[in-house]
Amino acid sequence: MRALVHDPGAPQGIAFGDVPDPEPGASEALIRVAATSLNFADVAFLPDRGVPGAVPGFDAAGVVIDAARDGSGPPPGTRVVSFGWSGAWAERRAVDTAELAVVPQDVDLGIAAAVPVAGVTALRALRRLGSILGRRVVITGASGGVGRFAVQLAARAGAHVLASVGSPERGEGLAALGAAEVVVGVDEISEPVYGAIDNVGGQTLTDVYGLLQPGGCVQSVGMASLEPTTIDFERARLRGGDTHIEAFAIGPGFGPDLALLVGLVAAGRLDTQVDWRGPWDKAADAAEALLGRRIRGKAVLEVSP
C-alpha cells in the first residue's frame, strides 16, 4: 500500500513509499483511511525519534474494511476514528478496537481525524486538575491543537480560562471558544491560578508553576518551545502551599473518550479548529506550516488511494 514514511533526506523528513499491508491482530480492525491529522509531536520529533521507512502518525479516520476477529468493535462499513502511536499516514491501518470510536454520520471524517491526540490529551489533562468549576485555569500554547480543545472543554466545565499565546495574532478566535482572557505569554497574569495545562515547556512552565495558588497543579503536556525547564522548588517552598507539577501521560483506551468528543462535535458543542486541510501529497507543506506556527489549531491530510 501507499503511505507517507519517514525519509531523513526528504523535506520535513516525509516522503511517499510503498509498504506492506498491515496484518491485524485478533483484537484489531482494519481501516481504509480517509483522513489523518498532523500533531506537533508527529513532526517536531521525527528527526530524532523516527525510524527511516516507518509510517508515522497518531490520528486517522476512515471506514472499517475487516472487523476484529475476536468479535470486538464495529462491523465492516462503519465510519470510525482511531488512535495509535504509528501507522496513521497510510491507505490502511490496523488498530485495536479499544482505540477507536464510531463517527456519527453527520460528522465529516476529516473533521473527526483532528480529534484523537489533541482532543483526548486536553480532556484527560483537565480531568487531572479535578473540579475546575469557578476556578482560574491557564492554558499555555492555547492557539495550538491541544490548546484550542482545552480552552473549549475547560470553559464548558465552568472554569475562568486564561488562554496564553505567543502573539496577538495567535490568539484570534480564542475568546469565541470560551477564553475569559487572552494574554501574550504569562507575564500579564497577576493573580494566582488553580491549575494549568502547559503545552510549551521551558521558561513558560517555570513561570506558570510560579503562578499556582496553594493546592494548585500544572499538567506538563508538551514542549513546543523545545527547551528544557528549570524549577526552583526552594522558592516554591518559601512561597508556601502544596503545589505540584505532573508530567502528563495520555495512556491507552481512547475509545470512550473519542466517542464522547466526536459526540460533542456532532452536537455542535465542540469545534475541532481545523485551520489547514489538503491532500496528503502536501504533507511536507503542512508540517512546515505547523512547525512555523502558521497554523492555528489542526492540520488535516486527505488520504487518496
N, C-alpha and C positions, 0 to 999 in steps of 0.2 A: 504494500500500500504506500501511498504518498504521505509524507509527513515533513514537518519542519524539524530539523535536527540541529544539535549544537555543532557548529563548524568554527573553530577558533580563528580561521582565516577570513571568514565572511563578515560583512557589515553587521555589527551588533552581535556577532557570533551565531547568526541564524541563517540557515540555508535549507532549500528543499533537498530531500533524499528519499530513496526507496528503502523501506524497512519491512521486516517480516510482519505478517498479520499477527495481532495479539491472540494468545491462546488462553481463553478464560478458565479460571478455576471453578470449582463446583459452586461457590457462592457468588460468582461474578456474572454480570450481564454483559453482553457485547452490544456496544452502541455505535451507530453510524453518526458521527459528529457533524453537526450543522454549524456550530459556532463555538469559539473559545475566547477567553479573555486573557489579557496580559496583566500581570501584577508586578509591582516594583521588584519584589523578591525574585520573580521569574527571570528578569532581565539583568538586574543590577549585580547579582552574584553569579551569573552564568559563567563569566570568565574564570572564576576561582573554583566553582563547585561543579560546573557542568562536565559531563563525560562526552568526549567527541563521538559523534554518531548517534547519541542517545536522543530520545524525544522528550523535551521538557514540557512543562505546562501543568497547572493545577486544575483549572476550571474548564469544563466542557458541557455543552448541552446538545441533545440530539434525540434520536429515536432508537428504541431497543430493537436490535436485529434478532438476537437469540437471548431467551430468558436464562437465568441461572439454573444449572442442572439440579440444585438442591431444592428447587421449588420456591425459593425466596425471591422477593422483588416482583416487578411488574411483567406482564406478558409482552411478546413481540408487538411492535406497532405503537407502544406507549412513548409519549414525549417525556423526556427526563432531563434533569440537570445533575451534574456529578462533580465529585472532588476526588483527587488523588495526588500523590506527590510527584507524579510524572505522567507522561503519555497523553496529555490533552491536545497537543498540537499535531493531530493526525486525523486521517479519514475515519479510523475506527479506534475504539477504546474499550478495553475490558476493565470493569470497575466493580468492586464489591457492592452488593446491594445495600449494605449499611451506610454507604457513602453517596447515595443518590436519592432523589425525590421526584415525584411526578410533577410535571409542569402543567398548570391549568391551560385549557385550550385558548383562552384569550390573552395569554402571555407569550409574546414573541420569544423564540428560542435564543436569539441574540441578546435580548434583554436578560433572560434567565441566566445566560452564561456569565454575566457580570456579577452574579450573586455569591458563589461559594466561598472563596477565601476571604474576600473583603467583608462580605456581609456576616458570615459566621464569626470571623475574628472580632468584629465590632460587637456583635451580640454577646459572645461569651466573655469578652473583656469587661463589658459593662456589668454583666452578671457578677463578676468577681468583686465589683465595688459594693455589692449589696444594694439596699434600698437607696435610691438617689432622688426620691420624691422631695421637691422643695430644696434640694441641695445644689451647691455650686460645683460644677464639674467642668474642667478644662480639657479640651481635646486639641492636641498639637498635630500639625500636619493635617489640619482639618479639610484642606482642599483636595486631598488625595482620595483614593478609593475607599480605604478603611475609614478615613476621617469623615467623609460625607455620609456613610452609613451610620457611623457612631453619632454624629450630630442629630440625625433624624430619630434614631432609636432612643437616645438619651432625652431628647425633647419630649418624645411620646411618653416616656416614663416619668415625666414631671420635673426633670432637672432644669436648673438655670445653667444653660450651656454657654461656655466661653469658647469660641472657636478661634484657635491661634493659627495664623498663616504666615507665609514668608513675604508676602507683598499685598498691597491693597487689591491688586488685580486678581490674585489667587483667592481672595475672599468673596468674590462675586457670587451671589446666589445662596450663600450660607444662611443669611438671615431668613430667607424664604423657606429654608429647610428646617428652621426652628432655633437657630442660634440666637440667644438673647444679646450676646455681644460678640463682635468680630474684631480681633486685635491682631496686630502685626507683632510676631514674637510673643514674649510673655512679660516684658518689662512694664507694659501698661496695666498689668493686673496687680492691684494694690491690696486687695482683700484676700484672706485665706480661702482655700478651696477644700472641699470634702474629698474629692477624688480627681484622678486624671487618667486619660488614655494618651500615652505618648507614642507617637509614630516616628519621631525624629531622632532621638538619642543625642549623644554628645552633650554639649553645654546646655541644650534645651532641657534634657532630662534632669540635669543638675538643678537648673533654675526652677523647674516645675516641682521637684521634690521639696525645695525650699518654700514653696507656697502652701504646703499642706497644713491643715489645721490638726490639732490632736486627734488621733484615731484615723487620720486620712491615709489613703493608699494611692500609689501610682502603679498602673499596669504598663510595664515597658513592653510595647508591642513590636515596634520597628526601629530601624536605624537608617532612616532616609538621609541623614547627614553623612553617613559612612564614617563617623567619627566616634572614638571611644568616649566613655563617660567616667568622670572622676567625682565621687561623692564625699563630702566632708561630714562623716557621721558624727564626729565630735561636736561640730557646730550644731547638728541636729539635736544631740543630747542636751546641749546647753540651752537650746530653744525650748526644750520640754515637750512632753506629749509623746504618745506612742504612734509613730508614723512608720510606714514601710513601703518598700518597692517590691513588686513581684515581676519576675521575668515570665511574661505570658507565654504559655504553650497551648496551642489550639486544640490538640487532642483529636481522637478519631470519632467515628459515629456521627457524621454530618447529617444523615438522613432526616431526623425530626426537625432539626434547626433549619435545614434547607426548605423543608415543607412549610414551616412557619413563615419564612421570609418570602418565598415565592407566593404564598397566600396573601401576604400583605401587599406585594406588588400587584397581584390580581385585583385586590380590593381598592387599589388607588391610594394606599396608605403608606407606601414606601416607593421612593424613586431611586432607581439604580444609578442615575447620574452618568450615563454613557455619553462621553464627550467626543470620542473618536470611534468611528466604525468604518471598516473597509474590508476588502478581500485579503485573504491570508498571504497573498504574494506581496503585500505591503507590510509584512510583519516587522521588517527592519526599520521602516519609516516610523511605525507606531512605537517601537521600542525606543528609538532615538527621541521621539517627542515626549515619551513618558519620562525618560531619564533627564531630559532637558527641562522638565517642569512646565511643559506646554500643554499638558492635558489636565483638565480639572475633573477629577472623577475617574472613570473607567475607559479602557480601550478594548474594543471587541473586534475579533477577526472572524469573518465569514469563511467557512471551510468549503472549498469547491472540490467536487470529485474529479 
